[in-house]
Amino acid sequence: MVHSPLASAVVGCLVGLVFYLAMPAIVPERMPQRLRLGAAVVVAVLIGLVYLFVRGGLDQG
């Protein structure tokens, strides 16, 4: 089975969006908008990379 990096990007973006929207509930104090957006982008990239490596590792073995 061939794994598409596009799937990793989509999963990362969806998780980042959910994280961005849930951030006020996670961090009660007011965070600047740029900090929230930056944190969501970092989470999206990390989740996308983890998904890519996990799916790639499962497909190889």
PDB file of N, CA, C and O in Angstrom:
ATOM      1  N   MET A   1       0.838  -1.178   0.000  1.00  0.00           N
ATOM      2  CA  MET A   1       0.000   0.000   0.000  1.00  0.00           C
ATOM      3  C   MET A   1       0.886   1.246   0.000  1.00  0.00           C
ATOM      4  O   MET A   1       1.785   1.374   0.831  1.00  0.00           O
ATOM      5  N   VAL A   2       0.634   2.144  -0.916  1.00  0.00           N
ATOM      6  CA  VAL A   2       1.409   3.369  -1.018  1.00  0.00           C
ATOM      7  C   VAL A   2       0.747   4.435  -0.155  1.00  0.00           C
ATOM      8  O   VAL A   2      -0.463   4.656  -0.218  1.00  0.00           O
ATOM      9  N   HIS A   3       1.579   5.088   0.651  1.00  0.00           N
ATOM     10  CA  HIS A   3       1.055   6.121   1.551  1.00  0.00           C
ATOM     11  C   HIS A   3       1.346   7.492   0.969  1.00  0.00           C
ATOM     12  O   HIS A   3       2.458   7.750   0.508  1.00  0.00           O
ATOM     13  N   SER A   4       0.374   8.356   0.986  1.00  0.00           N
ATOM     14  CA  SER A   4       0.520   9.695   0.432  1.00  0.00           C
ATOM     15  C   SER A   4       0.869  10.694   1.532  1.00  0.00           C
ATOM     16  O   SER A   4       0.210  10.725   2.572  1.00  0.00           O
ATOM     17  N   PRO A   5       1.901  11.510   1.310  1.00  0.00           N
ATOM     18  CA  PRO A   5       2.198  12.573   2.274  1.00  0.00           C
ATOM     19  C   PRO A   5       1.053  13.578   2.391  1.00  0.00           C
ATOM     20  O   PRO A   5       0.945  14.290   3.390  1.00  0.00           O
ATOM     21  N   LEU A   6       0.210  13.632   1.378  1.00  0.00           N
ATOM     22  CA  LEU A   6      -0.942  14.526   1.437  1.00  0.00           C
ATOM     23  C   LEU A   6      -1.876  14.134   2.580  1.00  0.00           C
ATOM     24  O   LEU A   6      -2.463  14.999   3.230  1.00  0.00           O
ATOM     25  N   ALA A   7      -2.013  12.835   2.823  1.00  0.00           N
ATOM     26  CA  ALA A   7      -2.850  12.378   3.938  1.00  0.00           C
ATOM     27  C   ALA A   7      -2.286  12.876   5.271  1.00  0.00           C
ATOM     28  O   ALA A   7      -3.043  13.250   6.166  1.00  0.00           O
ATOM     29  N   SER A   8      -0.962  12.878   5.401  1.00  0.00           N
ATOM     30  CA  SER A   8      -0.340  13.387   6.625  1.00  0.00           C
ATOM     31  C   SER A   8      -0.617  14.872   6.793  1.00  0.00           C
ATOM     32  O   SER A   8      -0.887  15.342   7.898  1.00  0.00           O
ATOM     33  N   ALA A   9      -0.550  15.601   5.698  1.00  0.00           N
ATOM     34  CA  ALA A   9      -0.822  17.040   5.763  1.00  0.00           C
ATOM     35  C   ALA A   9      -2.267  17.306   6.159  1.00  0.00           C
ATOM     36  O   ALA A   9      -2.542  18.208   6.950  1.00  0.00           O
ATOM     37  N   VAL A  10      -3.184  16.526   5.615  1.00  0.00           N
ATOM     38  CA  VAL A  10      -4.603  16.711   5.940  1.00  0.00           C
ATOM     39  C   VAL A  10      -4.864  16.388   7.406  1.00  0.00           C
ATOM     40  O   VAL A  10      -5.561  17.133   8.095  1.00  0.00           O
ATOM     41  N   VAL A  11      -4.304  15.274   7.884  1.00  0.00           N
ATOM     42  CA  VAL A  11      -4.486  14.901   9.289  1.00  0.00           C
ATOM     43  C   VAL A  11      -3.880  15.966  10.200  1.00  0.00           C
ATOM     44  O   VAL A  11      -4.488  16.354  11.197  1.00  0.00           O
ATOM     45  N   GLY A  12      -2.685  16.435   9.855  1.00  0.00           N
ATOM     46  CA  GLY A  12      -2.036  17.471  10.655  1.00  0.00           C
ATOM     47  C   GLY A  12      -2.844  18.756  10.700  1.00  0.00           C
ATOM     48  O   GLY A  12      -2.970  19.376  11.756  1.00  0.00           O
ATOM     49  N   CYS A  13      -3.389  19.158   9.563  1.00  0.00           N
ATOM     50  CA  CYS A  13      -4.192  20.381   9.514  1.00  0.00           C
ATOM     51  C   CYS A  13      -5.470  20.247  10.331  1.00  0.00           C
ATOM     52  O   CYS A  13      -5.863  21.180  11.031  1.00  0.00           O
ATOM     53  N   LEU A  14      -6.111  19.105  10.245  1.00  0.00           N
ATOM     54  CA  LEU A  14      -7.340  18.901  11.011  1.00  0.00           C
ATOM     55  C   LEU A  14      -7.064  18.918  12.511  1.00  0.00           C
ATOM     56  O   LEU A  14      -7.801  19.538  13.277  1.00  0.00           O
ATOM     57  N   VAL A  15      -6.001  18.234  12.924  1.00  0.00           N
ATOM     58  CA  VAL A  15      -5.662  18.219  14.347  1.00  0.00           C
ATOM     59  C   VAL A  15      -5.248  19.618  14.804  1.00  0.00           C
ATOM     60  O   VAL A  15      -5.611  20.045  15.900  1.00  0.00           O
ATOM     61  N   GLY A  16      -4.493  20.328  13.974  1.00  0.00           N
ATOM     62  CA  GLY A  16      -4.099  21.694  14.316  1.00  0.00           C
ATOM     63  C   GLY A  16      -5.298  22.614  14.452  1.00  0.00           C
ATOM     64  O   GLY A  16      -5.338  23.454  15.351  1.00  0.00           O
ATOM     65  N   LEU A  17      -6.276  22.464  13.569  1.00  0.00           N
ATOM     66  CA  LEU A  17      -7.487  23.280  13.641  1.00  0.00           C
ATOM     67  C   LEU A  17      -8.270  22.988  14.921  1.00  0.00           C
ATOM     68  O   LEU A  17      -8.738  23.908  15.591  1.00  0.00           O
ATOM     69  N   VAL A  18      -8.407  21.712  15.252  1.00  0.00           N
ATOM     70  CA  VAL A  18      -9.107  21.344  16.490  1.00  0.00           C
ATOM     71  C   VAL A  18      -8.356  21.889  17.699  1.00  0.00           C
ATOM     72  O   VAL A  18      -8.964  22.407  18.636  1.00  0.00           O
ATOM     73  N   PHE A  19      -7.024  21.768  17.673  1.00  0.00           N
ATOM     74  CA  PHE A  19      -6.217  22.283  18.776  1.00  0.00           C
ATOM     75  C   PHE A  19      -6.368  23.795  18.893  1.00  0.00           C
ATOM     76  O   PHE A  19      -6.483  24.324  19.999  1.00  0.00           O
ATOM     77  N   TYR A  20      -6.367  24.490  17.764  1.00  0.00           N
ATOM     78  CA  TYR A  20      -6.512  25.949  17.753  1.00  0.00           C
ATOM     79  C   TYR A  20      -7.859  26.372  18.329  1.00  0.00           C
ATOM     80  O   TYR A  20      -7.938  27.325  19.104  1.00  0.00           O
ATOM     81  N   LEU A  21      -8.913  25.662  17.948  1.00  0.00           N
ATOM     82  CA  LEU A  21     -10.243  26.009  18.441  1.00  0.00           C
ATOM     83  C   LEU A  21     -10.423  25.643  19.913  1.00  0.00           C
ATOM     84  O   LEU A  21     -11.171  26.307  20.632  1.00  0.00           O
ATOM     85  N   ALA A  22      -9.739  24.589  20.364  1.00  0.00           N
ATOM     86  CA  ALA A  22      -9.873  24.143  21.756  1.00  0.00           C
ATOM     87  C   ALA A  22      -8.907  24.855  22.697  1.00  0.00           C
ATOM     88  O   ALA A  22      -9.000  24.687  23.913  1.00  0.00           O
ATOM     89  N   MET A  23      -7.990  25.638  22.162  1.00  0.00           N
ATOM     90  CA  MET A  23      -6.962  26.280  22.990  1.00  0.00           C
ATOM     91  C   MET A  23      -7.536  27.117  24.130  1.00  0.00           C
ATOM     92  O   MET A  23      -6.992  27.042  25.232  1.00  0.00           O
ATOM     93  N   PRO A  24      -8.595  27.910  23.948  1.00  0.00           N
ATOM     94  CA  PRO A  24      -9.117  28.675  25.091  1.00  0.00           C
ATOM     95  C   PRO A  24      -9.570  27.787  26.256  1.00  0.00           C
ATOM     96  O   PRO A  24      -9.478  28.194  27.414  1.00  0.00           O
ATOM     97  N   ALA A  25     -10.050  26.594  25.962  1.00  0.00           N
ATOM     98  CA  ALA A  25     -10.463  25.684  27.031  1.00  0.00           C
ATOM     99  C   ALA A  25      -9.251  25.027  27.694  1.00  0.00           C
ATOM    100  O   ALA A  25      -9.291  24.700  28.880  1.00  0.00           O
ATOM    101  N   ILE A  26      -8.172  24.833  26.927  1.00  0.00           N
ATOM    102  CA  ILE A  26      -6.970  24.194  27.465  1.00  0.00           C
ATOM    103  C   ILE A  26      -6.174  25.178  28.310  1.00  0.00           C
ATOM    104  O   ILE A  26      -5.715  24.841  29.402  1.00  0.00           O
ATOM    105  N   VAL A  27      -6.013  26.399  27.799  1.00  0.00           N
ATOM    106  CA  VAL A  27      -5.239  27.432  28.487  1.00  0.00           C
ATOM    107  C   VAL A  27      -6.202  28.547  28.880  1.00  0.00           C
ATOM    108  O   VAL A  27      -6.582  29.352  28.030  1.00  0.00           O
ATOM    109  N   PRO A  28      -6.606  28.612  30.149  1.00  0.00           N
ATOM    110  CA  PRO A  28      -7.644  29.559  30.541  1.00  0.00           C
ATOM    111  C   PRO A  28      -7.246  31.026  30.401  1.00  0.00           C
ATOM    112  O   PRO A  28      -8.082  31.857  30.048  1.00  0.00           O
ATOM    113  N   GLU A  29      -5.975  31.359  30.673  1.00  0.00           N
ATOM    114  CA  GLU A  29      -5.599  32.767  30.573  1.00  0.00           C
ATOM    115  C   GLU A  29      -5.556  33.201  29.104  1.00  0.00           C
ATOM    116  O   GLU A  29      -5.394  32.382  28.198  1.00  0.00           O
ATOM    117  N   ARG A  30      -5.701  34.483  28.902  1.00  0.00           N
ATOM    118  CA  ARG A  30      -5.764  35.016  27.535  1.00  0.00           C
ATOM    119  C   ARG A  30      -4.392  34.925  26.878  1.00  0.00           C
ATOM    120  O   ARG A  30      -3.397  35.422  27.406  1.00  0.00           O
ATOM    121  N   MET A  31      -4.362  34.284  25.727  1.00  0.00           N
ATOM    122  CA  MET A  31      -3.133  34.184  24.952  1.00  0.00           C
ATOM    123  C   MET A  31      -3.255  35.096  23.737  1.00  0.00           C
ATOM    124  O   MET A  31      -4.343  35.232  23.176  1.00  0.00           O
ATOM    125  N   PRO A  32      -2.158  35.720  23.326  1.00  0.00           N
ATOM    126  CA  PRO A  32      -2.218  36.509  22.092  1.00  0.00           C
ATOM    127  C   PRO A  32      -2.592  35.633  20.906  1.00  0.00           C
ATOM    128  O   PRO A  32      -2.252  34.451  20.868  1.00  0.00           O
ATOM    129  N   GLN A  33      -3.284  36.209  19.949  1.00  0.00           N
ATOM    130  CA  GLN A  33      -3.759  35.473  18.781  1.00  0.00           C
ATOM    131  C   GLN A  33      -2.598  34.841  18.012  1.00  0.00           C
ATOM    132  O   GLN A  33      -2.706  33.706  17.547  1.00  0.00           O
ATOM    133  N   ARG A  34      -1.494  35.568  17.878  1.00  0.00           N
ATOM    134  CA  ARG A  34      -0.345  35.039  17.132  1.00  0.00           C
ATOM    135  C   ARG A  34       0.259  33.837  17.840  1.00  0.00           C
ATOM    136  O   ARG A  34       0.711  32.897  17.187  1.00  0.00           O
ATOM    137  N   LEU A  35       0.272  33.855  19.164  1.00  0.00           N
ATOM    138  CA  LEU A  35       0.815  32.727  19.915  1.00  0.00           C
ATOM    139  C   LEU A  35      -0.071  31.500  19.752  1.00  0.00           C
ATOM    140  O   LEU A  35       0.432  30.388  19.591  1.00  0.00           O
ATOM    141  N   ARG A  36      -1.392  31.696  19.794  1.00  0.00           N
ATOM    142  CA  ARG A  36      -2.320  30.578  19.578  1.00  0.00           C
ATOM    143  C   ARG A  36      -2.141  29.978  18.195  1.00  0.00           C
ATOM    144  O   ARG A  36      -2.104  28.757  18.037  1.00  0.00           O
ATOM    145  N   LEU A  37      -2.030  30.846  17.190  1.00  0.00           N
ATOM    146  CA  LEU A  37      -1.866  30.370  15.821  1.00  0.00           C
ATOM    147  C   LEU A  37      -0.538  29.639  15.658  1.00  0.00           C
ATOM    148  O   LEU A  37      -0.476  28.594  15.008  1.00  0.00           O
ATOM    149  N   GLY A  38       0.521  30.184  16.244  1.00  0.00           N
ATOM    150  CA  GLY A  38       1.827  29.523  16.169  1.00  0.00           C
ATOM    151  C   GLY A  38       1.818  28.159  16.833  1.00  0.00           C
ATOM    152  O   GLY A  38       2.388  27.204  16.306  1.00  0.00           O
ATOM    153  N   ALA A  39       1.177  28.064  17.983  1.00  0.00           N
ATOM    154  CA  ALA A  39       1.095  26.774  18.672  1.00  0.00           C
ATOM    155  C   ALA A  39       0.295  25.771  17.848  1.00  0.00           C
ATOM    156  O   ALA A  39       0.653  24.595  17.791  1.00  0.00           O
ATOM    157  N   ALA A  40      -0.768  26.216  17.220  1.00  0.00           N
ATOM    158  CA  ALA A  40      -1.575  25.320  16.392  1.00  0.00           C
ATOM    159  C   ALA A  40      -0.786  24.836  15.177  1.00  0.00           C
ATOM    160  O   ALA A  40      -0.912  23.677  14.779  1.00  0.00           O
ATOM    161  N   VAL A  41       0.021  25.709  14.588  1.00  0.00           N
ATOM    162  CA  VAL A  41       0.842  25.306  13.440  1.00  0.00           C
ATOM    163  C   VAL A  41       1.892  24.290  13.869  1.00  0.00           C
ATOM    164  O   VAL A  41       2.122  23.305  13.167  1.00  0.00           O
ATOM    165  N   VAL A  42       2.528  24.518  15.010  1.00  0.00           N
ATOM    166  CA  VAL A  42       3.532  23.568  15.507  1.00  0.00           C
ATOM    167  C   VAL A  42       2.892  22.210  15.772  1.00  0.00           C
ATOM    168  O   VAL A  42       3.448  21.179  15.392  1.00  0.00           O
ATOM    169  N   VAL A  43       1.735  22.199  16.418  1.00  0.00           N
ATOM    170  CA  VAL A  43       1.036  20.941  16.686  1.00  0.00           C
ATOM    171  C   VAL A  43       0.649  20.249  15.377  1.00  0.00           C
ATOM    172  O   VAL A  43       0.788  19.031  15.257  1.00  0.00           O
ATOM    173  N   ALA A  44       0.170  21.010  14.406  1.00  0.00           N
ATOM    174  CA  ALA A  44      -0.227  20.427  13.124  1.00  0.00           C
ATOM    175  C   ALA A  44       0.964  19.785  12.421  1.00  0.00           C
ATOM    176  O   ALA A  44       0.847  18.682  11.887  1.00  0.00           O
ATOM    177  N   VAL A  45       2.099  20.462  12.416  1.00  0.00           N
ATOM    178  CA  VAL A  45       3.283  19.910  11.756  1.00  0.00           C
ATOM    179  C   VAL A  45       3.765  18.652  12.477  1.00  0.00           C
ATOM    180  O   VAL A  45       4.093  17.652  11.837  1.00  0.00           O
ATOM    181  N   LEU A  46       3.809  18.702  13.802  1.00  0.00           N
ATOM    182  CA  LEU A  46       4.273  17.530  14.558  1.00  0.00           C
ATOM    183  C   LEU A  46       3.352  16.329  14.368  1.00  0.00           C
ATOM    184  O   LEU A  46       3.828  15.213  14.162  1.00  0.00           O
ATOM    185  N   ILE A  47       2.045  16.546  14.435  1.00  0.00           N
ATOM    186  CA  ILE A  47       1.097  15.447  14.252  1.00  0.00           C
ATOM    187  C   ILE A  47       1.194  14.892  12.836  1.00  0.00           C
ATOM    188  O   ILE A  47       1.140  13.679  12.635  1.00  0.00           O
ATOM    189  N   GLY A  48       1.336  15.782  11.852  1.00  0.00           N
ATOM    190  CA  GLY A  48       1.493  15.330  10.468  1.00  0.00           C
ATOM    191  C   GLY A  48       2.732  14.483  10.282  1.00  0.00           C
ATOM    192  O   GLY A  48       2.687  13.459   9.601  1.00  0.00           O
ATOM    193  N   LEU A  49       3.852  14.900  10.886  1.00  0.00           N
ATOM    194  CA  LEU A  49       5.086  14.120  10.772  1.00  0.00           C
ATOM    195  C   LEU A  49       4.971  12.776  11.491  1.00  0.00           C
ATOM    196  O   LEU A  49       5.411  11.750  10.971  1.00  0.00           O
ATOM    197  N   VAL A  50       4.388  12.782  12.671  1.00  0.00           N
ATOM    198  CA  VAL A  50       4.201  11.519  13.407  1.00  0.00           C
ATOM    199  C   VAL A  50       3.308  10.576  12.605  1.00  0.00           C
ATOM    200  O   VAL A  50       3.601   9.386  12.489  1.00  0.00           O
ATOM    201  N   TYR A  51       2.229  11.104  12.057  1.00  0.00           N
ATOM    202  CA  TYR A  51       1.322  10.276  11.250  1.00  0.00           C
ATOM    203  C   TYR A  51       2.048   9.717  10.032  1.00  0.00           C
ATOM    204  O   TYR A  51       1.869   8.551   9.679  1.00  0.00           O
ATOM    205  N   LEU A  52       2.867  10.545   9.389  1.00  0.00           N
ATOM    206  CA  LEU A  52       3.614  10.102   8.216  1.00  0.00           C
ATOM    207  C   LEU A  52       4.567   8.967   8.573  1.00  0.00           C
ATOM    208  O   LEU A  52       4.636   7.968   7.857  1.00  0.00           O
ATOM    209  N   PHE A  53       5.306   9.114   9.681  1.00  0.00           N
ATOM    210  CA  PHE A  53       6.260   8.086  10.063  1.00  0.00           C
ATOM    211  C   PHE A  53       5.581   6.820  10.555  1.00  0.00           C
ATOM    212  O   PHE A  53       6.046   5.717  10.266  1.00  0.00           O
ATOM    213  N   VAL A  54       4.491   6.960  11.293  1.00  0.00           N
ATOM    214  CA  VAL A  54       3.784   5.776  11.789  1.00  0.00           C
ATOM    215  C   VAL A  54       3.163   4.996  10.630  1.00  0.00           C
ATOM    216  O   VAL A  54       3.305   3.776  10.545  1.00  0.00           O
ATOM    217  N   ARG A  55       2.477   5.710   9.743  1.00  0.00           N
ATOM    218  CA  ARG A  55       1.860   5.035   8.598  1.00  0.00           C
ATOM    219  C   ARG A  55       2.924   4.447   7.674  1.00  0.00           C
ATOM    220  O   ARG A  55       2.758   3.343   7.154  1.00  0.00           O
ATOM    221  N   GLY A  56       4.010   5.183   7.472  1.00  0.00           N
ATOM    222  CA  GLY A  56       5.093   4.679   6.637  1.00  0.00           C
ATOM    223  C   GLY A  56       5.737   3.459   7.251  1.00  0.00           C
ATOM    224  O   GLY A  56       6.069   2.509   6.541  1.00  0.00           O
ATOM    225  N   GLY A  57       5.922   3.469   8.567  1.00  0.00           N
ATOM    226  CA  GLY A  57       6.503   2.324   9.260  1.00  0.00           C
ATOM    227  C   GLY A  57       5.593   1.110   9.232  1.00  0.00           C
ATOM    228  O   GLY A  57       6.063  -0.019   9.095  1.00  0.00           O
ATOM    229  N   LEU A  58       4.291   1.338   9.360  1.00  0.00           N
ATOM    230  CA  LEU A  58       3.352   0.227   9.313  1.00  0.00           C
ATOM    231  C   LEU A  58       3.246  -0.347   7.912  1.00  0.00           C
ATOM    232  O   LEU A  58       3.057  -1.553   7.748  1.00  0.00           O
ATOM    233  N   ASP A  59       3.364   0.504   6.896  1.00  0.00           N
ATOM    234  CA  ASP A  59       3.262   0.017   5.524  1.00  0.00           C
ATOM    235  C   ASP A  59       4.482  -0.794   5.117  1.00  0.00           C
ATOM    236  O   ASP A  59       4.368  -1.698   4.289  1.00  0.00           O
ATOM    237  N   GLN A  60       5.647  -0.492   5.681  1.00  0.00           N
ATOM    238  CA  GLN A  60       6.866  -1.205   5.309  1.00  0.00           C
ATOM    239  C   GLN A  60       6.905  -2.596   5.916  1.00  0.00           C
ATOM    240  O   GLN A  60       7.383  -3.538   5.285  1.00  0.00           O
ATOM    241  N   GLY A  61       6.405  -2.731   7.132  1.00  0.00           N
ATOM    242  CA  GLY A  61       6.560  -4.012   7.806  1.00  0.00           C
ATOM    243  C   GLY A  61       5.290  -4.667   7.928  1.00  0.00           C
ATOM    244  O   GLY A  61       5.214  -5.769   8.473  1.00  0.00           O
TER     245      GLY A  61
END
